[in-house]
């Protein structure tokens, strides 16, 4: 595990600190501001900052006034499900660790505060916000050391945890394979929210056949199945149905998202998610 962690950390540092893409990964959209007061509108002010509720109440144009913030608060939450213990090129768990390393080093190189959460049904580990690269290195090791087999994610519990802990607006990045049903992130949209979906092409394509023993990575129950073309078709249909439902939910609440596969160029894909 230590060797895997060291390899991931070195690769991420090279991408962030010596790569041609510089600070692109954490140049997030948004004005990086903090609300101060409501004031009268003056000619030439940004109309996007008009407070329409206050305007309707007073009968005069009112504007939200903000204080500038020089640093961002970036929170990465890793959803530690048993289904991360899978991958044809590498484990999805390793992919998650490298995504965290890239985000963490990029945030710190940009002088932003970085916070890391590992979660399943409840909190596993919570690293408080800091600008030290030590949090990234420790976080990568902890992600790789978690035995995910038998774990399942409860998104309702996660949402409640975030609501109780993050009082001020932050950039919240949720990393997981999002294979759970009925995911509802609508209560978190006061934050600048991103979802990074880690997947392996095989689990979406399922190009196998014949008699196989399959083990559920969450319940650890096993079953003998004859994998036929009709069964594969039904499986793909269910995966597509679930992904469509997830996409519609994310689109409805304007949650930026994207998939990164185990054989992808992680850095390029991550930049596309956050800059696209």
Helices and strands as residue ranges (DSSP letters): H 2-17, G 24-26, E 33-40, G 47-49, H 52-58, E 62-68, E 73-79, G 82-84, H 92-109, E 113-119, E 123-130, H 134-145, H 155-165, E 171-176, G 186-188, E 192-199, H 201-205, E 210-215, E 222-227, H 229-252, E 256-261, H 266-275
